[in-house]
C-alpha cells in the first residue's frame, strides 16, 4: 500500500530544492542568457548567500563568531545585499575580461570562497559547518514546519524573482543587455556604456544566487563547505542549457528537469549498484548529466524553451 503522506512529503522535498535551483538559474540566465557573461563561479555566490543568512539568524555559539539570532527575513535580505556587494566588487575587477578569461577568474573566486569557508573556523565553523539554522516562519509554526509549506514559501520567492526579472529583461534596459551580448562594440557606438550594463546584470544575477543560497540554508538547516563544490556550478549550468538560456521560463523548467534527472539517476544507482561500489558509482550521475547536455545540444541546441524575440515598441 502506498504511503500517501510519505509520497507527498517526498514530492514537496523534491520541489523545494528544484525551486531553489530555479531561482539561482534565473540569476545565471540574466548573466549569461541575456548579457553573455560566462560566470563559472556560481557556487561561490550561492555559498556567500547561504553563510550570510545562516550566520545572522542562528543562535549564538561559543565556538564561532556571529550567531546574532536575527529574523529569517532579515537574513535573506542581508544575503542578497552581501552577495550583491561581492558581485559588484568581483564584477568591477573581472568584467573587463572576456569569455574564457572571465570564466577562469570566476571559477578561481568560487574556489577561494569555498576554501575560506573551509578554513575560517571561527566564523563559518570550518568543515563542521553551521548548524541550527532556523526555518522561515518557525516562530509561528515551530520546528514542525512541513515540506509542503516550505514549498509554498520558495514558490512565492520564485514567483517574485521571475516577475521582477521578466520586467527587467523586457524593458529598454533588457534590450540593451541583448544588444551588448550580440555586439558590444555596436552597442557602445550607439552611446551605451556597456561596462555599466554588464556590471548591473552581474550584480542582480549574483543577488538571486545569494537568495537561492539563503533559502537552501534555511530549509536544510545545516550547511558546510562541501555543499558548495564546483559540481553545484556544473548542475546549474546544465539546468540552464537544458531549459534554454535567454528564456526565464526555460531556466525554471531546466531546473526541474535536470534536478529530477539527477535524483532519479541517484535513486536507480542506489537500487542497482552494490553498496560497496556506490561511492565510486556516484560519478556516473555527472556522466549522465553530461550525456543529457550533449543530447540536448544535438537535438535542441537552444534548449527546451529557446529564447523568444522581443518586439521593440
N, C-alpha and C positions, 0 to 999 in steps of 0.2 A: 504494500500500500504506500502511495506517495505521500510524503510529509509535506503538506502544502505550506505550513508555516516555515519549515526549513527551506523550501524552494523559494518562497517569497523573500526570505532573509538573504539567501544567496544571490538572487536576482538583483535585489536592492544594493547589496555589497558590490556586485559587478558594475552596476550602473553608476554608483558613486564614483568609483575610480575612473571609469570611462569618461564621465562628465568632467572630472578634474583634468584629465588629459586633454579633453576637448577645449577647455579654457586655455590651457598652455598652448595648444595647437593654434588657437586663434591668434595668440601673440606672435608665434613663429610665422604664421601666414601673413601677418601685417608686415613683418620684417622681410621675408623672402618673397612671398607671393605677390605683394603689391609694390615692394621697393627694391627687391633684388639684393638684399643684404644676406650674405652667406654666414649665418651665425651657427657655429658648431659648438657653442658653449652653453646650450640651453640648460643643461643640468646644473650648472653653476648658479644661474639666476633663480632657478627653482629652489636650490638649496638656500640661497640668501633669504628668499621669502619665507621658507619653512622655519629656518632658525630664528629669524627676526620675530615672527609672531609667537613661536614657541617660548623664546626667552622672555618676552614681555608678559606672557599670560600664565606661565607656570608658577606654582607657589615657590617661595624662597627655599633654596637648598644650600646646605653648609659646604658642599664640595665644589660649588661653582658660583660664578657671579650671575647677575641678572635674577630672574625669577621674581618679577615685580607683581604678579597676580592681577594684571590689568584685564578688563573685559576682552572677550574674544574679538568683538568688532573692532576695538582699538588696535589689537594685534594685527588684524588683517589689513587695516588701513595703513598701519606702520610698515607692514611687509611690502605693500605696493610702493609706498613712499621711498623706503630704503632701497628697494630693487631699482626703482626709477632713478634714484641718485647714482647708484653704481652704474646703471646703464648710461647715464649722462657722462660720467667720468670715462668709462670704457669707450663709449662712442666718440667722445671728443678726441681721444687719443688714437683710436683704431680705425675710425671710419674713413680716414684718408687713404687707407689701404684698399685694395680691390680683390675680390674673388678669393683665390686660394690663400693669399696673404692674410686677408681678414679671417678666413676660416681657421687658419693655423693660430692666429692671435687669440681668437675667442676660445678655441679649444684649450690653449695654454692657460687662459684665465680661469676656465672652468676647473681644470686640474688643480690649479693653485688654490682655488676656493675649497675644493674637496680636501686638499692636504691641510689647509688651515683648520677646517672643521675637525679633522682627524687628530691634530696636534695641539690645538688651543684648548687643552683640557679644562682649564679654569673657567672658560667661557662657554664652550659647546659640550662639555662632557667627554670630549675626545671620542675614542672608538666605542665608548659605552653609551654615547648619545644623550638625548634629553627625554626624560620620562614624564608621566603625569601631565601631559598636555591636555587642557580642558577641551571639551566638545562644545560647539555652538549651542546656545540655549540650555546649557547644563544647569544653570541656575533655576530654570523653570521646570525642566523635566528630570533633573538629577542624572545619575550615571546610566539610567535605563533608556537613554536616547536610542530609538530604533534606527536601523539602517534605512527603513522606508522614509522616516522623517529626515534623515541625513540626505537622502536623495533629493527630497524637495528643496532643501537648503542649497545644495550645489546646483540644482537645476535652475533655481532663481538667479544664482550668481552667473551661470552660463547665459541665461536669457538676457540679463542686463549687459553682460560683456558683448554678446552678439549684437544687440540693438545699438550699443554705443559704437562698435567698430563698423557696423554697416552704415551708420550715419556718417562716420568719418570718411570711409573709402568712397562713398557715393557723393561726397561734397567736392567742391573745387580742389580742396586740399588733397583728397584721394586721387583725383585726376592728375595732379602734379606728380604724385608718387609714381603713378603708372608711366608718366612721361619720362621721369628720371630713370625708371627701370629699363625702359626701351631705348632711350638715347639721352644720356645725361648731358652731353655737350649741346644737343639741340635745346634741351630744357633751359640750360644756363644761358644760351644765346637769346632766349625769349625773356630773360630778366629774372629767372627764378634762381634763388640761392640754394642750389641743390644740396649742399652740405647741411644746411639748417633743416631742410625737409627730411633728409636721411636720418639726421640725429633725432628729430622728433619721432619718427617712426620707430627707431631703435629703442627709445626710452619708453614709449607707450607699449610696445611689444614686451619689453622687459618687465613692465609693471604687471601685465597679465600673467607672465610666467611667475612672478612673485606671488600673485594672488593664488594661482594654482598650487604653488608650494605651501602656502599657508593653509589652504583647505586640506591638502594632503596631510599635513602635520596634525591638524585638529581632529580629523576623522580617524587617523591611525592611532593617535595618542602617544606615539613614540617615534623619534627619528634618530638616525645615525648616519655617519658619513657614507656608509655603504649603500644608502638609499639613493645616492646622487652620483653614481658612477657613469662613465661615458655611455654605457648601454642605454641609459634613460634618454640621452640625446638621440641615439640611433632609433629608438622606438618612436619618438616624437616626429622625427624626420620621415620615418616610414608611414606614420599616420597622415602626414601632410601630402606625401607623394601619392599614396593610395587614394586618399579622398579627393585630391585635386587642389593644387596651390592656386592662389588668386581667386578663390571662391570660399567664402566663410562657411557656407553650408557644407562644402566639400571637406574643409578642415575638421568640422564637427563629425561628419559621417565617417571620415577616415579614422578618427579616434575610436569610435565604437567598433568599427570593423576590425581594425588591427588589434585592439585590446581583446576582442572576442576571439580572434585567431590565435593570439598569444596564449590566452588562458586555456583554450580548447587543446592546443598543442601540448601545453604543460600537463593537463589532465590526462590526455592519452598516453603520454610518456610515463606518467606515474603508474598508470594501469598496466602498461605493456612491458616496460623495461624493469628488470630486476632491481631491487632497492640498492644493491651494492654498486650498480652502474649508473644510477640516476644522476649523481654529481657530474660525471663526465658527459652524460647524455643531455644535460641541460643546455649545452652549447647548440644542440640541434634546433632549439627554439629560434635562436638567432639565424641559423641557416635557413629555416623555413620562412622566416620573415624576409630574408634576403631573396629567396625564391619568389615570394609573393610580390616583392617590389619589381623584380625582373619581369615577372609575368605581366604586371600592370603596365610597365614601360613598353612592352611589346604590343599588348592588346589595346590599351587605352593610355597613351603617353601623357594625356592631360589629366589623368586620374578619373575616378568615378564621376565626379561632378567638375567638369572643367570650368575655366574662367569664362564668365559672360561678358559680353561687350557692353560698355557703358555709353549711353547716348548723351551727347553734350546738349545742354539746354541753353 
